[in-house]
């Protein structure tokens, strides 16, 4: 029989892409860029935006919660 049946077909090799390559360097630059070149002219707004971006990069977060935003604001000295 020259024709392969479905059961006789070779199984494809599964490639696990979620695991990190141990041979790859660990200090890989972050691919996502949170900062944009169009920041506010107000220094307070730019300071808050930079602090939020730094938080996102440090904790590898794409989006932050309101609680995390409040933590960033209090770290800048905001108080009610």
C-alpha positions as CSV (number, residue, x, y, z in Angstrom):
1,X,0.0,0.0,0.0
2,X,1.6,3.2,-1.1
3,X,-1.0,5.5,0.4
4,X,-0.7,6.3,4.1
5,X,-3.8,6.3,6.2
6,X,-4.6,8.9,8.8
7,X,-3.4,6.6,11.6
8,X,-0.1,5.8,9.9
9,X,0.7,9.4,9.1
10,X,3.7,10.7,11.1
11,X,2.8,12.8,14.1
12,X,4.0,16.4,14.0
13,X,6.6,17.5,16.5
14,X,5.2,19.8,19.1
15,X,7.3,22.9,19.8
16,X,6.9,24.4,23.3
17,X,7.2,28.1,22.8
18,X,6.1,29.2,26.2
19,X,9.3,27.9,27.9
20,X,12.3,30.2,27.9
21,X,15.5,29.1,26.1
22,X,18.1,28.6,28.9
23,X,20.9,29.1,26.4
24,X,19.5,32.6,25.4
25,X,20.8,35.6,27.3
26,X,18.6,36.5,30.3
27,X,19.0,40.3,29.9
28,X,16.8,40.7,26.8
29,X,15.4,44.2,26.3
30,X,11.7,44.7,26.6
31,X,10.1,44.5,23.2
32,X,7.0,46.6,24.1
33,X,7.5,50.3,24.3
34,X,5.2,52.2,26.6
35,X,6.6,55.6,26.2
36,X,5.6,57.7,23.2
37,X,7.3,60.9,22.0
38,X,4.2,63.0,22.5
39,X,4.2,63.8,26.2
40,X,2.3,66.6,27.9
41,X,3.8,70.1,28.2
42,X,2.9,70.0,31.9
43,X,5.8,68.6,33.9
44,X,3.4,67.0,36.5
45,X,1.6,65.0,33.9
46,X,4.9,63.9,32.2
47,X,6.2,62.8,35.6
48,X,3.1,60.7,36.3
49,X,3.2,59.2,32.8
50,X,6.9,58.3,33.3
51,X,6.3,56.8,36.7
52,X,3.4,54.6,35.3
53,X,5.6,53.5,32.4
54,X,8.4,52.6,34.8
55,X,6.0,50.6,37.0
56,X,4.7,48.7,33.9
57,X,8.2,47.8,32.8
58,X,9.3,46.8,36.3
59,X,6.3,44.6,36.9
60,X,5.9,43.4,33.3
61,X,2.3,44.7,33.1
62,X,0.6,45.9,30.0
63,X,-2.2,47.5,31.9
64,X,-2.5,48.5,35.6
65,X,-5.4,48.5,38.0
66,X,-6.7,51.6,39.8
67,X,-5.1,50.4,42.9
68,X,-1.7,50.1,41.2
69,X,-2.2,53.6,39.8
70,X,-2.9,54.9,43.3
71,X,0.3,53.2,44.5
72,X,2.3,55.0,41.7
73,X,0.7,58.3,42.6
74,X,1.5,57.9,46.3
75,X,5.0,57.0,45.5
76,X,5.3,60.4,43.8
77,X,4.0,62.1,47.0
78,X,0.3,62.5,46.3
79,X,-1.9,62.5,49.4
80,X,-5.5,63.3,49.9
